[in-house]
């Protein structure tokens, strides 16, 4: 996408957000946005083929870019992977502060592809270089963390969303335990197989 189309999409989205609270992710919200911006309605179709569904996807992309912009101001290299993932999720949600209702309404319209793109972006930004099965398991686990934390954040009335960040820490802790559990399980299986092999060789020897 060229820069001008990207900028127009962003402008349409941002101008639509106040209207989405009342009219949802609809053409009505987009039409109101064009009116606010003082541009012709036809401009919508110069950047969107299916405006209603594509606007929701662009909202997710817009939120991802805001998250990355915030992360670029942080020294992630000095952090552990767990801290990088935690701060990325937090930055994404904080970047959507003030747009809670739009986010809430987008949840049931957003495609799984948007969620995958976000968690993949977070892992890559955190420096993940996995190429094996862990590549998919990490993203699946983070998808559940991001989804559950987002829902918690939307209903959290605590000061500065303190309870949300405690919730996020607990979820991240649970996720980080899983690779260790998998490693321990593999060790147990290896020991069992080694023991069985030894017994088999002993039986043959007798």
Secondary structure, DSSP 8 states (H G I E B T S, - for coil): --HHHHHHHHHHHHHHHHHHHHH-SSHHHHHHHHHHHT--GGGHHHH-SSHHHHHHHHHHHHHHHHHHHHHTTS-GGGS-HHHHHHHHHHHHHHTTTT-HHHHHHHTTTS-HHHHHHHHHHHHHHTT----SHHHHHHHHHHHHHHHHHHHHHHH--SGGGHHHHHHHHHHHHHHHHHHHHHHHHHHHHHHHHHHHHHHHHHHHH-
